[in-house]
Structures are given as C-alpha cells and as structure tokens.
C-alpha cells in the first residue's frame, strides 16, 4: 500500500493598513490559501471604485453591477435623479434607506445606500481565496488590487521564500 506524502503548509500573517491577512502555502501542491478579514467599506457612490478598486473584482466578478441594480431597482418613489457626492466630508447617514444582501460564490455581501447623502456602505464577509502558484495572477481578483498591489507582493514573496525553486540563490554572489 502506497502512502501519499503529508502536505506541509507554511503559514504567515501579514498586516497592511490595519487589515490582517493569513497566507498559507503548500510547496508540494503549490496551493495558496489567503484569508481576508471581514470589513466594512464606506464611500460615495461616484468614487467608491476609485478608493476601493476591490469592489470591481471581488470573487472575480465584482459587486458594482449589484450596486447599480440596487440603485435602479430599489429607488424610492419620488426620488429624483442621483446627484454627485458631497466632496470629501463623509457624513454617516442616520439610517440607510435601501439595503440588500447579495451572494457571490457562496459569500454574502451586504450593500446599503442612503439616498439623502449618496453614501454606500458595503459589508464584506471574511473571504477565503484558493489559488495555485501558476494561477495567482490569472483573471480578475481582489488580491491584485488590495492595498495598491502590496498584498499580492507579500503573497509572492512568501511563496518564493517557501517554494521549491529557490535555486540556492545567494545574494552575496551577485555583488
């Protein structure tokens, strides 16, 4: 009877801008698992994608179409056309007038919108992303854009550190 070798997982926590991520890597299978913490994103409708580009890439499809659908389908009667946000002064609404839960690949995101302040609140659940080393940069993924790409760099450095292809590189040999 042949026994398969036990997978050896390497694990690291990374903190970026107050968010703590867990990265796990198995060199034998080249599997990568990234756990993102739950968080709340708050911003104005017109600029939320500029300040939080992951909104356009969550789960490979983004949630901006769901935001648009919410604003079109749930507009209160008598509500006029949407207007621009009120600059950089974010005022939290007293109550969110329209809320909706959406399911993306088994993860439930909650979107709330206040028609009076043009403010969007997005509750992002804890997300666990499974990738392989050779597919890390393929397709749309929030891992590429979170923290201006710094999370992806941290993942790549961690994978390189524990990967099978270190090639006995010695930086002192270069200089």
C-alpha beads as a LAMMPS data file, in Angstrom:
LAMMPS data file: protein, C-alpha beads

175 atoms
174 bonds

1 atom types
1 bond types

-500.0 500.0 xlo xhi
-500.0 500.0 ylo yhi
-500.0 500.0 zlo zhi

Masses

1 110.0

Atoms # bond

1 1 1 0.000 0.000 0.000
2 1 1 1.404 3.346 -1.048
3 1 1 1.043 6.297 1.295
4 1 1 0.839 9.779 -0.112
5 1 1 3.209 12.282 1.494
6 1 1 1.632 14.563 4.052
7 1 1 1.088 18.097 2.817
8 1 1 3.273 20.604 4.628
9 1 1 1.643 24.014 4.867
10 1 1 3.598 27.175 5.613
11 1 1 1.611 29.976 7.212
12 1 1 2.182 33.697 7.635
13 1 1 0.136 36.657 8.845
14 1 1 0.510 39.985 7.099
15 1 1 -0.869 43.298 8.307
16 1 1 -1.492 46.034 5.760
17 1 1 -3.177 49.316 6.681
18 1 1 -4.807 47.786 9.759
19 1 1 -6.094 44.650 7.962
20 1 1 -4.622 41.295 8.968
21 1 1 -4.387 38.630 6.250
22 1 1 -3.385 34.983 6.625
23 1 1 -1.405 33.399 3.801
24 1 1 -0.917 29.641 3.612
25 1 1 1.222 27.853 1.032
26 1 1 1.844 24.174 0.322
27 1 1 5.045 23.736 -1.753
28 1 1 4.187 20.133 -2.697
29 1 1 0.946 21.074 -4.473
30 1 1 1.672 24.810 -4.958
31 1 1 -1.705 25.624 -3.380
32 1 1 -2.173 29.085 -1.897
33 1 1 -4.949 29.991 0.536
34 1 1 -5.464 33.623 1.525
35 1 1 -7.894 34.541 4.299
36 1 1 -9.138 38.127 4.220
37 1 1 -10.787 39.650 7.291
38 1 1 -14.378 40.847 7.285
39 1 1 -14.588 44.606 6.818
40 1 1 -16.906 47.475 6.048
41 1 1 -16.292 49.822 3.124
42 1 1 -17.884 53.271 3.246
43 1 1 -17.797 55.766 0.407
44 1 1 -19.710 57.889 -2.014
45 1 1 -21.363 56.162 -4.953
46 1 1 -19.404 58.048 -7.582
47 1 1 -15.929 57.492 -6.099
48 1 1 -16.109 54.218 -4.185
49 1 1 -14.450 52.285 -7.030
50 1 1 -11.596 54.795 -7.147
51 1 1 -10.830 54.466 -3.445
52 1 1 -11.651 50.747 -3.180
53 1 1 -10.866 49.052 -6.532
54 1 1 -11.519 45.625 -4.984
55 1 1 -15.252 46.431 -5.267
56 1 1 -14.878 45.807 -9.017
57 1 1 -13.018 42.491 -8.624
58 1 1 -14.456 40.604 -5.628
59 1 1 -14.886 36.902 -6.412
60 1 1 -13.725 37.551 -9.986
61 1 1 -16.883 39.455 -10.960
62 1 1 -17.099 42.413 -8.601
63 1 1 -20.154 43.833 -6.931
64 1 1 -20.523 47.091 -8.848
65 1 1 -23.255 45.580 -11.060
66 1 1 -25.186 44.653 -7.915
67 1 1 -24.757 48.203 -6.631
68 1 1 -26.127 49.556 -9.921
69 1 1 -29.029 47.081 -9.815
70 1 1 -29.802 48.150 -6.240
71 1 1 -29.855 51.820 -7.197
72 1 1 -32.068 51.240 -10.234
73 1 1 -34.496 48.687 -8.788
74 1 1 -34.826 49.995 -5.230
75 1 1 -35.107 53.745 -5.862
76 1 1 -37.835 55.147 -3.584
77 1 1 -40.867 56.656 -5.304
78 1 1 -40.451 60.363 -5.841
79 1 1 -36.654 60.199 -5.558
80 1 1 -35.164 62.409 -8.235
81 1 1 -32.065 61.640 -10.286
82 1 1 -28.867 60.734 -8.479
83 1 1 -26.550 63.657 -7.779
84 1 1 -22.822 63.889 -7.085
85 1 1 -21.401 63.132 -3.642
86 1 1 -20.695 65.891 -1.186
87 1 1 -16.913 66.032 -1.502
88 1 1 -14.502 64.539 0.957
89 1 1 -16.577 65.116 4.093
90 1 1 -18.141 61.726 4.711
91 1 1 -21.306 62.127 6.767
92 1 1 -22.710 58.898 8.089
93 1 1 -26.437 58.643 7.455
94 1 1 -28.829 58.385 10.371
95 1 1 -30.405 55.356 8.706
96 1 1 -29.673 53.544 5.485
97 1 1 -32.737 53.796 3.301
98 1 1 -32.020 50.854 0.992
99 1 1 -30.246 47.607 1.886
100 1 1 -29.651 44.364 0.023
101 1 1 -27.732 41.129 0.587
102 1 1 -26.065 39.570 -2.428
103 1 1 -24.459 36.165 -2.793
104 1 1 -21.239 35.811 -4.773
105 1 1 -19.880 32.283 -4.994
106 1 1 -21.223 31.398 -1.549
107 1 1 -20.164 34.612 0.204
108 1 1 -22.842 37.080 1.326
109 1 1 -22.081 40.756 0.863
110 1 1 -24.436 43.382 2.293
111 1 1 -24.916 46.651 0.449
112 1 1 -26.661 49.653 1.935
113 1 1 -27.328 53.005 0.317
114 1 1 -28.538 56.293 1.735
115 1 1 -30.434 58.324 -0.859
116 1 1 -30.001 61.576 1.081
117 1 1 -26.201 61.580 1.350
118 1 1 -25.306 59.407 -1.720
119 1 1 -23.329 57.161 0.628
120 1 1 -22.744 53.438 0.062
121 1 1 -21.860 51.024 2.869
122 1 1 -20.615 47.550 1.893
123 1 1 -20.190 44.808 4.481
124 1 1 -17.612 42.364 3.140
125 1 1 -17.570 38.949 4.844
126 1 1 -14.425 37.059 5.728
127 1 1 -13.183 35.686 2.406
128 1 1 -11.031 32.647 1.780
129 1 1 -9.393 32.636 -1.644
130 1 1 -7.915 29.433 -3.073
131 1 1 -5.331 29.752 -5.840
132 1 1 -2.390 27.877 -7.242
133 1 1 1.042 29.368 -7.726
134 1 1 0.722 29.405 -11.512
135 1 1 -2.787 30.957 -11.405
136 1 1 -2.149 33.634 -8.789
137 1 1 -2.074 36.443 -11.343
138 1 1 -4.613 34.984 -13.793
139 1 1 -8.058 36.548 -14.080
140 1 1 -9.735 39.275 -12.060
141 1 1 -9.017 39.056 -8.370
142 1 1 -9.164 41.427 -5.443
143 1 1 -5.774 40.020 -4.406
144 1 1 -4.191 42.038 -7.239
145 1 1 -5.599 45.404 -6.201
146 1 1 -5.915 45.284 -2.421
147 1 1 -3.616 47.864 -0.818
148 1 1 -2.407 49.018 -4.256
149 1 1 -0.995 45.567 -5.044
150 1 1 1.007 45.258 -1.833
151 1 1 -0.941 42.180 -0.705
152 1 1 -0.082 40.386 -3.957
153 1 1 3.594 41.304 -3.464
154 1 1 3.505 39.882 0.073
155 1 1 1.948 36.655 -1.220
156 1 1 4.558 36.353 -3.985
157 1 1 7.454 36.949 -1.582
158 1 1 6.066 34.380 0.856
159 1 1 5.582 31.796 -1.902
160 1 1 9.083 32.421 -3.243
161 1 1 10.551 32.020 0.244
162 1 1 8.988 28.571 0.698
163 1 1 8.785 27.493 -2.945
164 1 1 10.667 24.591 -4.448
165 1 1 12.530 26.799 -6.904
166 1 1 14.791 28.797 -4.626
167 1 1 17.702 27.613 -6.792
168 1 1 20.167 28.088 -3.915
169 1 1 20.248 31.811 -4.666
170 1 1 22.821 33.670 -2.595
171 1 1 22.537 37.484 -2.849
172 1 1 26.218 37.852 -1.874
173 1 1 27.216 36.124 -5.110
174 1 1 25.673 38.968 -7.126
175 1 1 27.775 41.751 -5.638

Bonds

1 1 1 2
2 1 2 3
3 1 3 4
4 1 4 5
5 1 5 6
6 1 6 7
7 1 7 8
8 1 8 9
9 1 9 10
10 1 10 11
11 1 11 12
12 1 12 13
13 1 13 14
14 1 14 15
15 1 15 16
16 1 16 17
17 1 17 18
18 1 18 19
19 1 19 20
20 1 20 21
21 1 21 22
22 1 22 23
23 1 23 24
24 1 24 25
25 1 25 26
26 1 26 27
27 1 27 28
28 1 28 29
29 1 29 30
30 1 30 31
31 1 31 32
32 1 32 33
33 1 33 34
34 1 34 35
35 1 35 36
36 1 36 37
37 1 37 38
38 1 38 39
39 1 39 40
40 1 40 41
41 1 41 42
42 1 42 43
43 1 43 44
44 1 44 45
45 1 45 46
46 1 46 47
47 1 47 48
48 1 48 49
49 1 49 50
50 1 50 51
51 1 51 52
52 1 52 53
53 1 53 54
54 1 54 55
55 1 55 56
56 1 56 57
57 1 57 58
58 1 58 59
59 1 59 60
60 1 60 61
61 1 61 62
62 1 62 63
63 1 63 64
64 1 64 65
65 1 65 66
66 1 66 67
67 1 67 68
68 1 68 69
69 1 69 70
70 1 70 71
71 1 71 72
72 1 72 73
73 1 73 74
74 1 74 75
75 1 75 76
76 1 76 77
77 1 77 78
78 1 78 79
79 1 79 80
80 1 80 81
81 1 81 82
82 1 82 83
83 1 83 84
84 1 84 85
85 1 85 86
86 1 86 87
87 1 87 88
88 1 88 89
89 1 89 90
90 1 90 91
91 1 91 92
92 1 92 93
93 1 93 94
94 1 94 95
95 1 95 96
96 1 96 97
97 1 97 98
98 1 98 99
99 1 99 100
100 1 100 101
101 1 101 102
102 1 102 103
103 1 103 104
104 1 104 105
105 1 105 106
106 1 106 107
107 1 107 108
108 1 108 109
109 1 109 110
110 1 110 111
111 1 111 112
112 1 112 113
113 1 113 114
114 1 114 115
115 1 115 116
116 1 116 117
117 1 117 118
118 1 118 119
119 1 119 120
120 1 120 121
121 1 121 122
122 1 122 123
123 1 123 124
124 1 124 125
125 1 125 126
126 1 126 127
127 1 127 128
128 1 128 129
129 1 129 130
130 1 130 131
131 1 131 132
132 1 132 133
133 1 133 134
134 1 134 135
135 1 135 136
136 1 136 137
137 1 137 138
138 1 138 139
139 1 139 140
140 1 140 141
141 1 141 142
142 1 142 143
143 1 143 144
144 1 144 145
145 1 145 146
146 1 146 147
147 1 147 148
148 1 148 149
149 1 149 150
150 1 150 151
151 1 151 152
152 1 152 153
153 1 153 154
154 1 154 155
155 1 155 156
156 1 156 157
157 1 157 158
158 1 158 159
159 1 159 160
160 1 160 161
161 1 161 162
162 1 162 163
163 1 163 164
164 1 164 165
165 1 165 166
166 1 166 167
167 1 167 168
168 1 168 169
169 1 169 170
170 1 170 171
171 1 171 172
172 1 172 173
173 1 173 174
174 1 174 175
